[in-house]
Amino acid sequence: MKQLTKKEILFFGFTLFSMLFGAGNLIFPAYLGNAAGDNVWQAVTGFIISDAGLAILGFIAIANAGTSDILANRVHSTFAFLFPLAIYLAIGPGLAIPRAGSLAYEMGIKPFLPHTGAAASVGLLVFTIIFFSIVFWFAKSPSKLVDRVGKILTPILLILIFTVFVKSLFMDAVPLKNAVSPYKENPVIRGFLDGYQTMDGLCAFIYGIIFTNLFTVKKITNRSLQIKYLISFGLISGPLKKSI
């Protein structure tokens, strides 16, 4: 019976982390920390529940059902068609794709360009073409997607996150300010909504398909093993996202 090694389980867990760690995970935690002020820990609690928490629960649900399609069909066949379609549109052209491209440009390129409207427009156009050409290369071969993300993107992402963390250790700590509305009145609820806006809970439903295909490639047909591995991937990526 085919099984994954401990090294492969860890590798795919880190791969899942890099797939879930998108633009929303850069935008909302920083905004939350600034706006929540002295209520930051309550807001972070709500954020974790709906971000990493929902993602882990999503993988566990898919693992128990067998596939995303089986899980959705438990509601209704029409729902099984419309719900994944809505998710694909949301994490694709509706929100996640433009958010990922614009955030990368705003943080990594725009600060180094001349502060003129023409330069910003041309820079965004050129960057968008290059950025999404690279994305297309990663995604054009679905069978190689997991390996490319795990072996190329994940190490780069972890190195950059570690660099930011080390730099923060040598910066003066800023005193917490008073929370602003709505973090002042309902910090946990507002943090929960911010975590949901990262869309990791929705992505978990779709990424389950990717790992189902992975099991096919790896020739892992035992149902209980598939459930065990999907839960393991989620439990590796979830706490890692929480700690960051």
TORKOL-4160 file (C-alpha; in steps of 0.2 Angstrom, whole numbers, padded with zeros to 4 digits, m for minus):
244
<pt num="1" X="0000" Y="0000" Z="0000"/>
<pt num="2" X="0007" Y="0017" Z="m0005"/>
<pt num="3" X="0010" Y="0029" Z="0008"/>
<pt num="4" X="0018" Y="0046" Z="0010"/>
<pt num="5" X="0034" Y="0048" Z="0020"/>
<pt num="6" X="0035" Y="0060" Z="0035"/>
<pt num="7" X="0046" Y="0072" Z="0024"/>
<pt num="8" X="0033" Y="0072" Z="0010"/>
<pt num="9" X="0019" Y="0075" Z="0023"/>
<pt num="10" X="0029" Y="0090" Z="0030"/>
<pt num="11" X="0033" Y="0096" Z="0012"/>
<pt num="12" X="0014" Y="0096" Z="0007"/>
<pt num="13" X="0009" Y="0104" Z="0023"/>
<pt num="14" X="0021" Y="0119" Z="0020"/>
<pt num="15" X="0015" Y="0119" Z="0002"/>
<pt num="16" X="m0003" Y="0121" Z="0008"/>
<pt num="17" X="0003" Y="0135" Z="0019"/>
<pt num="18" X="0011" Y="0144" Z="0004"/>
<pt num="19" X="m0005" Y="0142" Z="m0006"/>
<pt num="20" X="m0016" Y="0149" Z="0008"/>
<pt num="21" X="m0004" Y="0163" Z="0012"/>
<pt num="22" X="m0010" Y="0176" Z="0000"/>
<pt num="23" X="m0012" Y="0195" Z="m0002"/>
<pt num="24" X="m0026" Y="0195" Z="0011"/>
<pt num="25" X="m0014" Y="0188" Z="0024"/>
<pt num="26" X="m0003" Y="0203" Z="0021"/>
<pt num="27" X="m0017" Y="0216" Z="0021"/>
<pt num="28" X="m0029" Y="0212" Z="0035"/>
<pt num="29" X="m0017" Y="0207" Z="0049"/>
<pt num="30" X="m0007" Y="0224" Z="0047"/>
<pt num="31" X="m0023" Y="0234" Z="0046"/>
<pt num="32" X="m0031" Y="0224" Z="0061"/>
<pt num="33" X="m0015" Y="0227" Z="0072"/>
<pt num="34" X="m0016" Y="0246" Z="0068"/>
<pt num="35" X="m0034" Y="0248" Z="0070"/>
<pt num="36" X="m0038" Y="0237" Z="0085"/>
<pt num="37" X="m0025" Y="0245" Z="0096"/>
<pt num="38" X="m0027" Y="0239" Z="0114"/>
<pt num="39" X="m0040" Y="0227" Z="0108"/>
<pt num="40" X="m0028" Y="0218" Z="0096"/>
<pt num="41" X="m0028" Y="0201" Z="0105"/>
<pt num="42" X="m0047" Y="0200" Z="0105"/>
<pt num="43" X="m0047" Y="0204" Z="0086"/>
<pt num="44" X="m0033" Y="0192" Z="0082"/>
<pt num="45" X="m0043" Y="0178" Z="0091"/>
<pt num="46" X="m0058" Y="0181" Z="0079"/>
<pt num="47" X="m0046" Y="0183" Z="0064"/>
<pt num="48" X="m0038" Y="0166" Z="0068"/>
<pt num="49" X="m0054" Y="0157" Z="0070"/>
<pt num="50" X="m0061" Y="0162" Z="0053"/>
<pt num="51" X="m0044" Y="0162" Z="0044"/>
<pt num="52" X="m0034" Y="0146" Z="0049"/>
<pt num="53" X="m0048" Y="0139" Z="0058"/>
<pt num="54" X="m0061" Y="0138" Z="0044"/>
<pt num="55" X="m0047" Y="0132" Z="0032"/>
<pt num="56" X="m0043" Y="0117" Z="0043"/>
<pt num="57" X="m0061" Y="0113" Z="0046"/>
<pt num="58" X="m0064" Y="0114" Z="0027"/>
<pt num="59" X="m0050" Y="0101" Z="0024"/>
<pt num="60" X="m0057" Y="0090" Z="0038"/>
<pt num="61" X="m0074" Y="0091" Z="0030"/>
<pt num="62" X="m0068" Y="0086" Z="0013"/>
<pt num="63" X="m0057" Y="0072" Z="0020"/>
<pt num="64" X="m0072" Y="0065" Z="0028"/>
<pt num="65" X="m0083" Y="0067" Z="0013"/>
<pt num="66" X="m0070" Y="0060" Z="0001"/>
<pt num="67" X="m0071" Y="0074" Z="m0012"/>
<pt num="68" X="m0077" Y="0092" Z="m0013"/>
<pt num="69" X="m0090" Y="0087" Z="m0026"/>
<pt num="70" X="m0097" Y="0074" Z="m0014"/>
<pt num="71" X="m0098" Y="0086" Z="0000"/>
<pt num="72" X="m0107" Y="0099" Z="m0010"/>
<pt num="73" X="m0119" Y="0087" Z="m0017"/>
<pt num="74" X="m0125" Y="0083" Z="0001"/>
<pt num="75" X="m0134" Y="0100" Z="0000"/>
<pt num="76" X="m0141" Y="0099" Z="m0018"/>
<pt num="77" X="m0135" Y="0095" Z="m0036"/>
<pt num="78" X="m0138" Y="0113" Z="m0041"/>
<pt num="79" X="m0128" Y="0119" Z="m0026"/>
<pt num="80" X="m0114" Y="0108" Z="m0030"/>
<pt num="81" X="m0113" Y="0117" Z="m0047"/>
<pt num="82" X="m0116" Y="0135" Z="m0042"/>
<pt num="83" X="m0106" Y="0135" Z="m0025"/>
<pt num="84" X="m0089" Y="0130" Z="m0033"/>
<pt num="85" X="m0092" Y="0142" Z="m0048"/>
<pt num="86" X="m0095" Y="0156" Z="m0036"/>
<pt num="87" X="m0079" Y="0152" Z="m0027"/>
<pt num="88" X="m0069" Y="0150" Z="m0043"/>
<pt num="89" X="m0075" Y="0168" Z="m0048"/>
<pt num="90" X="m0071" Y="0175" Z="m0031"/>
<pt num="91" X="m0054" Y="0168" Z="m0029"/>
<pt num="92" X="m0051" Y="0171" Z="m0047"/>
<pt num="93" X="m0055" Y="0186" Z="m0058"/>
<pt num="94" X="m0068" Y="0193" Z="m0045"/>
<pt num="95" X="m0056" Y="0197" Z="m0031"/>
<pt num="96" X="m0041" Y="0187" Z="m0027"/>
<pt num="97" X="m0032" Y="0188" Z="m0044"/>
<pt num="98" X="m0033" Y="0207" Z="m0045"/>
<pt num="99" X="m0029" Y="0209" Z="m0027"/>
<pt num="100" X="m0013" Y="0198" Z="m0028"/>
<pt num="101" X="m0007" Y="0208" Z="m0043"/>
<pt num="102" X="m0010" Y="0225" Z="m0036"/>
<pt num="103" X="m0004" Y="0222" Z="m0019"/>
<pt num="104" X="0013" Y="0215" Z="m0026"/>
<pt num="105" X="0014" Y="0230" Z="m0037"/>
<pt num="106" X="0010" Y="0243" Z="m0023"/>
<pt num="107" X="0022" Y="0235" Z="m0010"/>
<pt num="108" X="0036" Y="0229" Z="m0021"/>
<pt num="109" X="0037" Y="0241" Z="m0036"/>
<pt num="110" X="0028" Y="0257" Z="m0035"/>
<pt num="111" X="0038" Y="0265" Z="m0020"/>
<pt num="112" X="0053" Y="0264" Z="m0032"/>
<pt num="113" X="0045" Y="0273" Z="m0047"/>
<pt num="114" X="0044" Y="0292" Z="m0050"/>
<pt num="115" X="0029" Y="0299" Z="m0042"/>
<pt num="116" X="0019" Y="0303" Z="m0057"/>
<pt num="117" X="0003" Y="0296" Z="m0064"/>
<pt num="118" X="0010" Y="0291" Z="m0081"/>
<pt num="119" X="0024" Y="0281" Z="m0072"/>
<pt num="120" X="0012" Y="0273" Z="m0061"/>
<pt num="121" X="0001" Y="0267" Z="m0075"/>
<pt num="122" X="0015" Y="0261" Z="m0086"/>
<pt num="123" X="0023" Y="0253" Z="m0072"/>
<pt num="124" X="0007" Y="0244" Z="m0067"/>
<pt num="125" X="0004" Y="0238" Z="m0085"/>
<pt num="126" X="0022" Y="0231" Z="m0087"/>
<pt num="127" X="0022" Y="0223" Z="m0069"/>
<pt num="128" X="0005" Y="0215" Z="m0072"/>
<pt num="129" X="0011" Y="0207" Z="m0088"/>
<pt num="130" X="0027" Y="0200" Z="m0081"/>
<pt num="131" X="0019" Y="0195" Z="m0064"/>
<pt num="132" X="0004" Y="0185" Z="m0072"/>
<pt num="133" X="0016" Y="0177" Z="m0085"/>
<pt num="134" X="0026" Y="0170" Z="m0071"/>
<pt num="135" X="0009" Y="0164" Z="m0063"/>
<pt num="136" X="0004" Y="0156" Z="m0079"/>
<pt num="137" X="0020" Y="0147" Z="m0080"/>
<pt num="138" X="0017" Y="0140" Z="m0062"/>
<pt num="139" X="m0001" Y="0135" Z="m0066"/>
<pt num="140" X="m0001" Y="0129" Z="m0084"/>
<pt num="141" X="0004" Y="0111" Z="m0079"/>
<pt num="142" X="m0008" Y="0106" Z="m0065"/>
<pt num="143" X="0002" Y="0090" Z="m0062"/>
<pt num="144" X="0017" Y="0100" Z="m0058"/>
<pt num="145" X="0009" Y="0114" Z="m0048"/>
<pt num="146" X="0011" Y="0107" Z="m0031"/>
<pt num="147" X="0029" Y="0103" Z="m0033"/>
<pt num="148" X="0033" Y="0120" Z="m0041"/>
<pt num="149" X="0024" Y="0129" Z="m0026"/>
<pt num="150" X="0032" Y="0118" Z="m0013"/>
<pt num="151" X="0050" Y="0118" Z="m0020"/>
<pt num="152" X="0051" Y="0136" Z="m0027"/>
<pt num="153" X="0038" Y="0147" Z="m0019"/>
<pt num="154" X="0037" Y="0140" Z="m0002"/>
<pt num="155" X="0056" Y="0142" Z="0002"/>
<pt num="156" X="0056" Y="0160" Z="m0005"/>
<pt num="157" X="0040" Y="0165" Z="0005"/>
<pt num="158" X="0047" Y="0158" Z="0021"/>
<pt num="159" X="0064" Y="0167" Z="0019"/>
<pt num="160" X="0055" Y="0183" Z="0016"/>
<pt num="161" X="0044" Y="0181" Z="0031"/>
<pt num="162" X="0059" Y="0176" Z="0042"/>
<pt num="163" X="0068" Y="0192" Z="0036"/>
<pt num="164" X="0054" Y="0203" Z="0040"/>
<pt num="165" X="0052" Y="0195" Z="0057"/>
<pt num="166" X="0071" Y="0197" Z="0061"/>
<pt num="167" X="0070" Y="0215" Z="0056"/>
<pt num="168" X="0056" Y="0218" Z="0067"/>
<pt num="169" X="0066" Y="0212" Z="0082"/>
<pt num="170" X="0078" Y="0227" Z="0080"/>
<pt num="171" X="0064" Y="0240" Z="0078"/>
<pt num="172" X="0058" Y="0250" Z="0093"/>
<pt num="173" X="0041" Y="0244" Z="0099"/>
<pt num="174" X="0026" Y="0256" Z="0096"/>
<pt num="175" X="0015" Y="0258" Z="0111"/>
<pt num="176" X="m0003" Y="0251" Z="0108"/>
<pt num="177" X="m0015" Y="0265" Z="0104"/>
<pt num="178" X="m0034" Y="0266" Z="0108"/>
<pt num="179" X="m0044" Y="0255" Z="0097"/>
<pt num="180" X="m0055" Y="0263" Z="0084"/>
<pt num="181" X="m0073" Y="0258" Z="0078"/>
<pt num="182" X="m0078" Y="0244" Z="0075"/>
<pt num="183" X="m0063" Y="0236" Z="0084"/>
<pt num="184" X="m0067" Y="0246" Z="0100"/>
<pt num="185" X="m0085" Y="0239" Z="0101"/>
<pt num="186" X="m0084" Y="0222" Z="0094"/>
<pt num="187" X="m0066" Y="0217" Z="0092"/>
<pt num="188" X="m0068" Y="0198" Z="0090"/>
<pt num="189" X="m0082" Y="0200" Z="0078"/>
<pt num="190" X="m0073" Y="0212" Z="0067"/>
<pt num="191" X="m0057" Y="0201" Z="0068"/>
<pt num="192" X="m0068" Y="0186" Z="0062"/>
<pt num="193" X="m0074" Y="0196" Z="0047"/>
<pt num="194" X="m0057" Y="0201" Z="0043"/>
<pt num="195" X="m0051" Y="0183" Z="0044"/>
<pt num="196" X="m0065" Y="0178" Z="0032"/>
<pt num="197" X="m0060" Y="0191" Z="0020"/>
<pt num="198" X="m0043" Y="0182" Z="0017"/>
<pt num="199" X="m0054" Y="0169" Z="0008"/>
<pt num="200" X="m0044" Y="0155" Z="0015"/>
<pt num="201" X="m0060" Y="0146" Z="0021"/>
<pt num="202" X="m0066" Y="0146" Z="0003"/>
<pt num="203" X="m0049" Y="0142" Z="m0004"/>
<pt num="204" X="m0049" Y="0126" Z="0007"/>
<pt num="205" X="m0064" Y="0119" Z="m0003"/>
<pt num="206" X="m0055" Y="0121" Z="m0020"/>
<pt num="207" X="m0038" Y="0116" Z="m0014"/>
<pt num="208" X="m0045" Y="0100" Z="m0008"/>
<pt num="209" X="m0047" Y="0095" Z="m0027"/>
<pt num="210" X="m0029" Y="0098" Z="m0030"/>
<pt num="211" X="m0024" Y="0086" Z="m0016"/>
<pt num="212" X="m0036" Y="0074" Z="m0022"/>
<pt num="213" X="m0027" Y="0074" Z="m0038"/>
<pt num="214" X="m0011" Y="0073" Z="m0029"/>
<pt num="215" X="m0016" Y="0056" Z="m0021"/>
<pt num="216" X="m0020" Y="0050" Z="m0038"/>
<pt num="217" X="m0003" Y="0054" Z="m0044"/>
<pt num="218" X="0005" Y="0046" Z="m0029"/>
<pt num="219" X="m0006" Y="0031" Z="m0031"/>
<pt num="220" X="m0013" Y="0033" Z="m0013"/>
<pt num="221" X="m0030" Y="0024" Z="m0015"/>
<pt num="222" X="m0034" Y="0020" Z="0003"/>
<pt num="223" X="m0048" Y="0031" Z="0009"/>
<pt num="224" X="m0042" Y="0032" Z="0028"/>
<pt num="225" X="m0025" Y="0037" Z="0023"/>
<pt num="226" X="m0031" Y="0051" Z="0012"/>
<pt num="227" X="m0042" Y="0057" Z="0026"/>
<pt num="228" X="m0027" Y="0056" Z="0038"/>
<pt num="229" X="m0015" Y="0065" Z="0026"/>
<pt num="230" X="m0028" Y="0079" Z="0022"/>
<pt num="231" X="m0030" Y="0083" Z="0040"/>
<pt num="232" X="m0011" Y="0082" Z="0043"/>
<pt num="233" X="m0008" Y="0095" Z="0029"/>
<pt num="234" X="m0021" Y="0106" Z="0037"/>
<pt num="235" X="m0014" Y="0105" Z="0054"/>
<pt num="236" X="0003" Y="0109" Z="0048"/>
<pt num="237" X="m0002" Y="0124" Z="0038"/>
<pt num="238" X="m0015" Y="0131" Z="0050"/>
<pt num="239" X="m0004" Y="0133" Z="0065"/>
<pt num="240" X="0010" Y="0140" Z="0054"/>
<pt num="241" X="m0002" Y="0153" Z="0048"/>
<pt num="242" X="m0007" Y="0157" Z="0066"/>
<pt num="243" X="0011" Y="0160" Z="0072"/>
<pt num="244" X="0014" Y="0172" Z="0057"/>
